[in-house]
């Protein structure tokens, strides 16, 4: 099995942690071909509610950024067209995937993808580090990051994955299927 170099790195920002109750406020994605960013997608999403203060503080996204933005129903098809049938890549991908799946389900759009989670890879290889969150890993590997903004986080996850693919994975002779945590998220 070859190390995948074609994928869409994705990240979202939300009003909270629970897809059933909380809303997407920003989607960022980077289409990667042969390990290089080919195109990007970035959009604010109107959640139809005021942003909680803790989310404003964490993301730097304010009500005025999203109040006139399109609703998820208006942008999700564009996001789907951008992603196509590509493998998704993200840091703690299951979080993002759960919100995207919820948006798809609410619009009766089929959404099932294979994913690569850089958090899973970091947990497998970097168990001695004090943290494996994206901000810590970016600092550790000298990756520039404006944290908690969707497109920036997506590109940072891509850059982190490229380091893993170039340095760590070839050093360890482990089955790629186990390393990349390929799975169909559904």
Buried (B, 14 or more C-beta within 10 A) or exposed (E): EEBBEEBBBBBBBBBEEEBEEBBBBBBBBBBBEEBEBEEBBBBBBBBEEEBEEEBBEEBEBEEEBBEEBBBBEEBBEEBBEBBEEBBBBBBBBBBBBBBBBBBBEEEEEEBEBBBBBBBBBBEBBBEEEEEBEBBBBBEBBEBEBEBBBBBBBBBBBBBBBBBBBEEBBEEEEEEEEEBBBBBEBE
